Amino acid sequence: MLLLAVALSGCPPAWPNLSRKFALPPNAKGYLNDRIEIELAVQLDPNDAKTLDSLAQFHTLVPLAHLLHTVDAKLQLSVPEDAGRRLQLLSYYTVRFKDTASLDELRNFVGRVRRLGPATIKRAGLVPSTRAPTDAYVGTGRPVKYDPLLLPFGTQWYLNATGVDTAWNCAATGAGVVVADVDWGFDLNHPELQGQYDPSHVYNFCSGAAPGAMAQGLSAQPNAFVYHGTGVAGLIAAKQDVVGMQGIAFGAKIWPLQAACSASPGEPCDESVVEGNPWAAAIATVTSESCGGCRKVLLIEGQTCRKGNIEGSIAVNGAIQTAIANNVVVVVAAGNGDRDISIDDFGDPITATGAIIVGSTDYSDDHVLGGGSNYGADVVVSAPGDGEHDLTLTSGGWKCQPEPAGAAYTACFGGTSGAAAKVAGVVALMLQKNPGLTNDGVKDFLRKSTFTVTSSDSTKRGGVFLDAAASVKAADANGCQSP
């Protein structure tokens, strides 16, 4: 499965014959090999009725239109046009070929598009498909021995380890904040999440259903990864009661957005059969939708098929930058490939978006970067993400070995998925205390932590360790003291 991303300009070179099918190399499994992605340096004008359904409408795009015509490719919007117009986005397109091409030929095509010139082409590059940041059946789910005086939340040990219990003393609950989780699937009927979802902002970018409609992966027809968004939502906002567990920002609301559209249930890589780029579409929708004056935290729970940084997708990358420019605070799971987040799956550098990228640590007090966590200078913060100890919610269709089928809770959920969820919850607490914070302001306060994440390899940087108490105190103008 292969994607390709381009940012455009113009004079049509020859292109190899695509009338026959080409076999993908073995290591390219999980990539779309029938489409590319393009980013046009043409902004959508909310006052202009013209659309970009035909590149020939725009003189500077004629050379690109000619180039695409030679391969008989179909043009699809990567981001919904209504959202793009509201945000005055640069326009992102997916170009789907009738036949498949090899990795080398797609690379060759990217080079030819880049050579059209910078006037209308911003960027060009191959774009990978995605996979769930936490693999299925991670960990053993074995019971955790704990001292009830030191760890009153039991297997929610991470609340104490990150100082969340202290941050709650600051009267921080996440009230007035929305956490929009762009993810793989959700159980909308989990009892711990009843009243925690915002029913007017339930989205599925895989079914073509209207926002709020029950569709594949969200309710009656769960996909193989419905547990993923359920686990993430639990860490963020599970109800405050005497049952089960308690989310970090239990006063916040969750917007569940399914963006993974795997054509093969149970396959770890997302082989999308829908048009456009559902991840970018979800991000743009979160940015453009109104929530009555609330603050938004956008959490992106995706990684590439090779477990790299999802920001390697040009449409996703651009949509994140637009979200931040529109005062959305963006949190991104770094991925679990033990890789540098600044390099994409093809060895090319990734443009930094400015998002809060999150690494993971294991079950210890040593603040050591987890063995599988991605790393790099742009990792802002790391948090616990241990797939053998971290209590969260699960869906009835997924279990880890020792759990009874249909269990509502699991200790088999970790990695950067769990870590990013915890950071997003803490960000919601910070925004409640200081609604005026920008994305960069949140970063600055997260860095108030005095704990540096370490690694046996000094080149693997994981930022600071999440200190919710210090971050929320720094965000609060009163320092968590009575005015």
N, C-alpha and C positions, 0 to 999 in steps of 0.2 A: 504494500500500500504506500503510495508516494504522493506528496504534495509538492508544490513549488510556489514560491512567493515572489512577486515582482512589483517594482515601483516604476512607473512608465515614462517614455519619450519616443522618438521616431524614425526608418528606411528599411524596407523589408529584405533581410538576407534570405538566402536559400535555407530550407529546413529539411532534414532527412525525411525520407518517405515513412509515414506512419501508417501506411495501408496494411502492414502486417503486424502481428503481435510479437512482442519481445519478452523473453523470460527475465524475471527479476533475479538478481543474484541472491543466493541463499540468505545472506545477512540482511536483506532488505525486507524480510517478512514483517507484515504489520504496517506497511506504508501504502498510501494510495498511489497507484501507478497509472491512473487514468485522468489525472487533473493537475493543474498548477494553480497558484494563487497570485494575484496581481494587486499592487497598490498603486493607484493613480494619484498624481499630484494635482488633482482636480477636486476642489471642495464642493460638496453638495450645498446649494444655496436654498435656504428654506423658503425664499420668495420666488424661486424660479421653478416653473412647472416641468421644465425639461428633465428627462431622466437620461441615464447613461446606458439604456438598453441597447443602444447602437453606438459603438465607438466612432462611427463615421459622422456622427452629429458634431464632433469636435475636431476641428482641423488638425490640431497637434497630435491627435490620436489616430489619424488615418494610417500612418505606417504600421502601427501596432495592429489595427484592424486588418490590414492586408496580411500581416504575418500570421495572425490567427486564422484567417480565412484559408491559408494554404494547408492547414492541418485540420480544417473542418471542425473546429472546436466550438463548444457551447459555452456561452458566458452566463455566469450566475452571480448574483450579489452575495458577498460574504457576510455583510451586515445588513439588516433590514433597512430599506430605504427611508421609512418614516423616522426611525431612530437616527439614521445618518443625517437627515435634513435637520432634525431638531438640534443635533450636536454640531452641525456644520463640519462633519467629518471629512477627511480625505476619503475617497471611495475605494473600497476593497472588493475585489472580485475573485471568484473561483472560476477557472476555465477548465471545463471537463472535455477530455478527448474521447472520441469514439473507440479508439484502440489504445492499448497500453504501450508504454515505452520503457526502456531500460533506465537504470539509474544514470548511467553515463550520458544517455541521450537527453535526459531531462536536465542534467548539468549543462550540457551543450546548449540547450534551448535557453536556459537562464542567461548564459553568457551572451547569446545573440540578442536577447531582449535588453540586457543591460547596455549593450552597444548602441541601442536606439537613441540614447542620449538622456540627460537629466531633466529636460524641460518638463516632461510629464511622467517620467518614471522615477519614483523616489528610491525604491529598493527592489532587489530581486534575489531570490534564493529558494532552495528547496525547503519544504515545510513538512515535518513528520506528522503522522497520526499520533494519537494519545493512548495512554493506559492509566488505570487507577494508580495513584501514588502509593497505596497500600495494597500489596498483593493478597489474593485470597488465601485463607488458611495460614496466615502468619502467626507464629507463636504457638504455645502449648495451652494457654489459658489456665495454667496451674494456679491453685490458691496461693495467695500472698500472705505470709505471716507478718503481722504488724502489731505494734504497741498501741492500743486504743487511746492512750493518753497523748502520745506523740503524733499519731496519725488518726485523728478522730473520724476522718472520712474513709478509712479503710483503704480499698484499692484506688481511691482517688488521692493517693499519696502525692500526686503532682500538684494538688492545690496548695499543700503546705510547702512543697519544694520550691514553688515559684512565688510564694507569698500572696496567693490569691485570698486566702482566709484573712490576712491582714488588710488587704485592699478593701474587702467587704466592710471592714470597720470604718471605712471612709464614706459609708452610705452609698457605695457604688454598686449598682445592679445592672447597668446597661439600659435603663429606661430611656425611651425617646430615641433609641438607636436601632437601625435595621442592619442585620448582617445578611447580606445576599450571598448565598453559597452556590457557586457554579460547580456542578458536581456530576456524579454518575447516576444517582437514583436515590429515592427517598421513600420511606414508609410514612405516609401521611396520617396513618391511624395509630401510631405508637402512643400509648397512654402518657408517656413522659413528655410528649411534644404537643399534646392537645392544648390549644390556646397559645402555643408558642410560635406556630407558623402564622404568617399573614395570609389568609385564604384568598385575598384579592390580588396577590402577587405570587401565584404558583405557575411556573412556566415549564414547558417541555419543548425543546428545540429539535426534537427528534421525530415527532409524530405529525407535525404540521397543524397540531391542535391549537385552538385559541388559548391565550393566557388563562390559567385557572382551570382548564379542562383536565379531567382525569385521563391519563393516557399512559402508554408503555413506560415502565420504569418509575411511575409515580404513585400508583395505587393498585387497582385491581389486576394489572398485568405487570408485575415487577420484573425487571431484567435481572441478569445474574449479579449485578453490582448494586442492587437497591440498598444493601447493607451499608454502602460506603457513605452516602450522604446522611443516612440515619445516624451512623456513628459520629460523624462530624457535627451534626446538629445537636446531638446529645452533649458533647463536650462543651459546646457554646451555650446552650440554652435549655437543657433539661430542667424541668420544673423544680421550684423550691418547695419541697414537702418532706415528709418523713419516709418516703418510699424510694428505694433504689439509689439514685444518684442525684447530684445537683450540678447544673451547668454553671460555667464561670460567669456568664452574663445572663442570668435567668430572667432578668427584666427586659431583655432585648427581644425583638421580633426577628424571625427567620424568613427570608425569601428563598424558597427552594427552586433552583433552576437546573434542570437536567440538560446537560450538553453532550454527554457521551451517547452515541447512537450505534453501538456495535451491531453489525449485521449477523453475528454468530454468537448466540448466548453462551456465556462461559469463556469466550475468548478474551485474553487479557488485553489485547490491543483493539482499539476502536476503529473498525473498518466502516466508516460512515457511509450510509447509502442515501443521505439527505443532501439537498442542494446547499451550496455555500459553506460557511464555516460556523458550525453551531456554537463553538466556544466564543468566538469573536462576537457573534450575534447576541449571546447571553450577556456578555460584558457591556456591549453598547446599550442593550435594553435596560440593564440596571442603571447605567449612567443617565439615560434619558427619562426614565419613569419618575413621576412625582411621588413623594411619600409625605406630603403635608408638612414640610419643614423639618423632617427628621434628619439626622446625620446618617450617612451610609458607610458601612464597611463592606467592601467587595472582597470575598475570599475565593480564590481560584484553586480548586483541588484537582489539578491535572498535571501530568508530566508526559513527556514524549514516549513513544513506544520503546525507545532505548533508554528510558528512565532519565532523560535530560530535562532541562528547563523549558517549560511550555512557551516561554517568551521567544523561543526560536521560531515560532509561527509569526510571520509578518503581520497578518491581520490581527492576531491576538496582541502582539506587541503594540501596534498602533492603537488598538482599542483601549489597552491599559493606559497608555500615555494620555489619551483623550479623557478617560475617567479621572485621572489625577488632576488634569487641568480643569475639570469641572467639580473639584472639591470632594471627590470620593477618595476615601482612604483604601488603598489596595494592598491586600496580603496574598502572597503567592507561596505555595508549597515548593520548596527547592527541588524535590524529586529524590529518588532513592537509588541512584545509579553509581554512587561513590565517584562523582564526576565534577568537573569545574563547571559552574553554572553559566560562565561567560562564553562557552563554546557550544555550538549546536551539534546536531547528530552527524553533520557532514564536515566538521572541523573548521567551520567558519565562525567568526566572532558574532555574538548577539548584541544588538544595541540595548544598552541599559535603559529600562523604563522608568526607574525611580521608585518602583514598588518595594514594599517591605517583604523581602524574600526570607523564608524561614527554613533553617536546618533543624535537625533533630538530635537529641541526646538519649542515652540509655538510662536504665533504672539504676541510678547511683547518685551520690551527692558530690561527685567529682567534676561535673560540668564538662564531660568529655564528649566530643562529637561522635554521634552514632556511626558505627562501622559502615553502614550503607548510605548515610546521608550525603547528598551533594554539598558542595562547599564553594568558597570563593570570596573575593574582596567585597562583593555586593551582597553577601548574606548579612542581614542586619542583626538578626537575633536567632538563637536556637532555643528550643523548648523540649521538654520530655516527649518522647514518641516511642515508647517501648511496647512492642506487640505482645509481650507476655505478662504485663502488669497493669496496664492503664484501663481502668473501668470505663466503659461507655455503653451506648445503646446498640442493639443490632436488630435486624429484621427477621421475621419468622422463616424466611427462606434460606438463611445462611447461619451456619454454626461452626464453632471450632470443636475439635474432637471431644473434649470431656463434657461439653455442654449438652443439655437435652435439646432435641429438635424444637424449634419454635421459641427458644429462649429470648427474653427481652433485653438481656444484658450480656456483655462479653468482655473478656480481658485479652482478646485477640485482635487488637486494633492499635496500630502505632505508626512508626515511620514519620515522614514529614507531613503526612496527612493529619495525624493526631497533633503534631507540634504546631502546624499552621492554624488548626482549629483553636488551640489554646491561646495563641497569640491574638487571633481575631477576637476572641472573647475578652481578652484584656484590653484591646483597643476600644471595644465597645464601652468598657468601664471608663476609660480615659475620655472618650468623647462625651459621655454623659456629664462628667465633671467639668469638661471644658469644650463645649460645642464649637468653639471658634478655631479649634486646632486644624491645621492643614496636614496633608500627608507627610510633608517634611517635618512639621512640628511633632507629629506622633513619633517619627523616627528618632528625633532628638531626645524625646523623653524615654523611649525604650532604651536608648543608650545610656540612661542614667544608672543602669545596672552596674554594679562594681565587680560582677563575676564574668570573667572572660572564658569563653569556650576554648578548650585545649584539644590537641590531637598529638598523637605520636609522630605525625608528619607535619612539620611546621608550615608546609605549603597549603595545608587544608584548613582554611579559615572558616570559622562558624559564627563570627560576630560575638555578641555578648549573650549570656544566659538570661532568659526571661526572669525579670524581677517585677512582678505585678505591683507589689507594695511601693517600690521606689518610683515606678512609672506613673501610677495613679496619683501618688502624693505630689510628684512634680507637675502633673497636669492640672491639679486642683489649685486654683488661685489662693486658696486658704491653707494649702499644705495639709489638708485633711483635719484642720483644726476648726473649731467653731468660730464663725466670723465675729 
